[in-house]
Amino acid sequence: MDTLLVITNLPDRESAEKLAALLIEQRLAACVNILAPCTSVYRWQDEVQHDEEHPLLIKTTAGRYADLEASIRASHPYELPEIIAVTVTGGLPDYLRWVESETNVERA
């Protein structure tokens, strides 16, 4: 199984919930955790920004990653959204099989 944990941030709770629902409906993710707001500090267009964001932890598979990334990019409000995929090297086997099952292209 090639499970991935994908991380992105949204500017508000409403857009985070919409994106999470879309990814689940499209079977691009098995589960999306919307975390509590945090403050992100970064440089954008030569200005230091301090923004509140809502992190999303998205569980998917390597086989669904390209479509997941495309869906995030198409619906994300940022010009350059953070999209980071981390390979899951271990985990509860039953949970990892569930992620695989829920994102199965044949079920989509």
C-alpha positions as CSV (number, residue, x, y, z in Angstrom):
1,M,0.0,0.0,0.0
2,D,1.3,3.4,-0.9
3,T,-0.5,5.6,1.7
4,L,0.1,9.4,1.7
5,L,-0.6,12.1,4.2
6,V,-1.2,15.3,2.3
7,I,-1.1,18.7,4.0
8,T,-2.7,21.9,2.9
9,N,-4.0,25.1,4.5
10,L,-7.1,27.1,3.9
11,P,-7.9,30.7,4.9
12,D,-11.2,30.0,6.7
13,R,-13.2,27.2,8.2
14,E,-15.9,27.3,5.5
15,S,-13.4,26.8,2.6
16,A,-11.7,24.0,4.6
17,E,-15.0,22.2,5.1
18,K,-15.9,22.6,1.4
19,L,-12.6,21.2,0.2
20,A,-12.7,18.3,2.6
21,A,-16.2,17.4,1.5
22,L,-15.3,17.6,-2.1
23,L,-12.2,15.3,-1.7
24,I,-14.3,12.7,0.1
25,E,-17.1,12.9,-2.4
26,Q,-14.6,12.4,-5.3
27,R,-13.0,9.5,-3.4
28,L,-9.7,11.3,-3.6
29,A,-9.3,11.0,0.2
30,A,-10.4,8.5,2.7
31,C,-10.4,11.0,5.6
32,V,-9.7,14.7,6.0
33,N,-8.9,16.2,9.4
34,I,-9.6,19.9,9.7
35,L,-7.4,21.2,12.5
36,A,-7.8,24.2,14.7
37,P,-6.8,27.5,13.2
38,C,-3.1,28.4,13.5
39,T,-1.0,31.4,12.6
40,S,1.2,31.0,9.6
41,V,4.2,33.3,9.2
42,Y,5.7,33.4,5.7
43,R,7.1,35.7,3.0
44,W,5.0,36.3,0.0
45,Q,5.8,38.8,-2.7
46,D,8.6,40.3,-0.6
47,E,6.2,41.0,2.3
48,V,6.2,39.1,5.6
49,Q,2.6,37.8,6.2
50,H,0.9,36.7,9.4
51,D,-2.3,34.9,8.6
52,E,-4.7,32.6,10.3
53,E,-5.1,29.4,8.4
54,H,-7.0,26.1,8.9
55,P,-4.7,23.1,8.3
56,L,-6.0,20.0,6.6
57,L,-4.5,16.5,7.0
58,I,-5.6,14.4,4.0
59,K,-5.2,10.6,3.9
60,T,-5.0,9.2,0.4
61,T,-2.9,6.9,-1.8
62,A,-0.1,7.5,-4.2
63,G,-2.4,6.3,-7.0
64,R,-4.9,9.0,-6.3
65,Y,-2.4,11.8,-5.6
66,A,-2.3,13.4,-9.1
67,D,-6.1,13.8,-9.2
68,L,-6.2,14.9,-5.5
69,E,-3.6,17.6,-6.3
70,A,-5.5,18.8,-9.4
71,S,-8.7,19.0,-7.3
72,I,-7.1,21.0,-4.6
73,R,-5.5,23.4,-7.1
74,A,-8.8,23.8,-9.0
75,S,-10.8,24.7,-5.9
76,H,-8.2,26.4,-3.6
77,P,-8.5,30.1,-3.1
78,Y,-4.7,30.7,-3.0
79,E,-2.6,31.5,-6.0
80,L,0.0,29.1,-4.8
81,P,-1.5,26.6,-2.3
82,E,0.7,24.6,0.0
83,I,0.3,21.0,-1.0
84,I,2.8,18.6,0.6
85,A,2.6,14.9,0.3
86,V,4.4,12.7,2.9
87,T,4.8,9.0,2.4
88,V,3.4,6.9,5.3
89,T,5.9,4.3,6.1
90,G,4.0,2.5,8.8
91,G,0.6,2.4,10.4
92,L,-2.2,0.1,11.6
93,P,-2.6,-2.3,8.6
94,D,-6.4,-2.3,8.8
95,Y,-6.5,1.5,8.7
96,L,-4.1,1.6,5.7
97,R,-6.3,-1.0,3.9
98,W,-9.3,1.2,4.7
99,V,-7.6,4.2,3.1
100,E,-6.9,2.1,0.0
101,S,-10.4,0.9,-0.2
102,E,-12.1,4.3,0.2
103,T,-9.9,5.9,-2.5
104,N,-10.2,3.0,-4.9
105,V,-10.7,4.3,-8.4
106,E,-13.1,1.6,-9.3
107,R,-15.4,2.8,-6.5
108,A,-15.1,6.4,-7.6
